[in-house]
Amino acid sequence: MLKAPVIAAVTLLSACSADIDNYQAASPAFDLFGYFEGDVKAWGMVQDYTEKQTRRFEVDIVGTVEGNELTLVEDFVFDDGELDQRIWVITKLEDGTYQGKADDIIGVATGKEMGNALQWQYDFELKMDDSTITVSFDDWLYRQDEMHVFNLTKIKKFGVEVGTITLFFQRQ
């Protein structure tokens, strides 16, 4: 009996989510390869479902473009001293969408840019103490100007938001 109202609520809420096509007229153009080619610095934080800040971090990113492929080497330094590295290999497909792979990504990430926005979605192996859990990331990146990009990420488990990441990028 309770199942029908819950399904209806989830359906209505998912209909309220952003649509990349809404950004078609927004400028400047996002240009994933153009922005991330070279050196980029980023600062970010992770918040749990209560919006409590749980981690802070900085990232040094080096991007190289060869043809339709962008390689991003991301070196993370967390507020507790933890170091991590992720290497993305992102391919621009003929239809203008993107696919990406990294070691801790499950399967293939997919992305689409429109106007000043990029939506990037993937499943991720999140480290938790001595184990990992699989979560879904829904990244929304917004090109502010020539030098700056903002990133807002919703982290979900079983379709329920369990955290967010806020990240600011600056070209060097």
Helices and strands as residue ranges (DSSP letters): H 3-15, G 20-23, H 32-36, E 38-48, E 53-66, E 69-78, E 83-92, E 98-101, E 105-114, E 117-128, E 131-143, E 148-157, E 160-171
